[in-house]
Amino acid sequence: MNSVAILIYDYSLLGGVQKVTLNLTNLLLQNGISVKCLISLQSTNDIQYEYPIDIEIIHNDYPTAQQLENIVAKYEISHVIAQVENLKLFYPVIRNLSAIGCKVFPVLHSTPYYWIKKYYDWQQYITSPRFLVQYLKMALYWKPLHMKLFRSIVSQYGMICVGRQAKKELCHILKLPEDTPQIRYICNPIDISPLEGEGEKENIMVYAGRLSFEKRPMLMLKLWKSLCAIHPDWRFIILGDGPDRKKMERYISRHHMERIELPGTVRNVTEYLKRSKISVLLSKYEGLSTSMLEAAYNNNALIVARSDGGAVDIVADQLNGFIINVNDFASLVSRASELMEANGQKAVSMGNRNNAVLKEFNKTSIFAQWERLLQ
């Protein structure tokens, strides 16, 4: 029986990669795959997710080849799933693991463009020398380095992408055909049942995620500023926390915005998704958004930005939601308003069509793909 270890940057951080790592661990265990330990390259925060009690959590900052060999020998590890979050840090670790006989599967959880370009507006570069320096450093140092690392990892170990769009993007930047066997697509398992989506729906639009610039939180507020005036029977609930929260609170106060709530980080996200009719995600880039998959399972109509990465994998435009070009703000307002009209009838109708998109995200097919790799 093969034994598996999962490598992650910091298992204590609250976020999508950490959540799906727990989901994947549970999926493998439930189907008879032996997961012996989780190797966390850092752990600086309070624990957010509890793993099964018989899985050892190993903290080891920048482990040496000898330290890795000791871990592999102690737990008799044959396969390592490496949840890649830092290319420069992860490459020497997975190279050392491979050198001592482990079969390594690097998993890319975001768009590859995250590592080769900065997601700032040109106005920021023009007005701030700091942003200009960051851009030049990305263009002249980080982009060439990350491209080199992508080529090395893909050629030596292959790469698993959690989104179809991310796989296409990685093939594109490496100039490889989309059916290249070195780059696979296996979506994230979601630990939720479609039955949990049944319940009384209210006129609520919801966002769940980090409150930081890449999620475009200020654009969401601008959107609500337009919508709340014409849809007085709707509310907007923003779940999560992050560096832009104070800026958002000032904007809400300055514009006297009503029927908007920021409860912060909550444990019962599903309860909000059960009650809401619309979920919105306007990110500059995404991996495979766990929050939007959960929203789809809970029968919400989805509004996502056309962006790099996997958000568009979850939405069939005009079937279970809308894919919007955020540069066309009028269209964004129009589409959201369309879902809210007539007590949200269109939102309910679109939300009920999510099953057509969610078929490929079932845990049976996801496990079958991992089982073939881990044999």
Secondary structure as UniProt FT lines:
FT   STRAND          3..10
FT   TURN            11..12
FT   HELIX           16..30
FT   TURN            31..32
FT   STRAND          34..42
FT   TURN            53..54
FT   STRAND          56..59
FT   HELIX           65..75
FT   STRAND          79..84
FT   HELIX           87..99
FT   TURN            100..101
FT   STRAND          103..108
FT   HELIX           112..115
FT   HELIX           122..127
FT   HELIX           129..137
FT   HELIX           138..142
FT   HELIX           143..157
FT   STRAND          159..161
FT   HELIX           164..173
FT   TURN            174..175
FT   TURN            178..179
FT   TURN            181..182
FT   STRAND          183..185
FT   HELIX           194..197
FT   STRAND          204..208
FT   HELIX           213..215
FT   HELIX           217..228
FT   TURN            229..230
FT   TURN            232..233
FT   STRAND          235..239
FT   TURN            243..244
FT   HELIX           245..254
FT   TURN            255..256
FT   STRAND          260..264
FT   HELIX           269..275
FT   STRAND          278..281
FT   STRAND          285..286
FT   HELIX           290..297
FT   TURN            298..299
FT   STRAND          301..305
FT   STRAND          308..309
FT   HELIX           311..313
FT   TURN            318..320
FT   STRAND          321..324
FT   TURN            326..327
FT   HELIX           329..351
FT   TURN            352..354
FT   HELIX           355..358
FT   HELIX           359..361
FT   HELIX           363..374
//
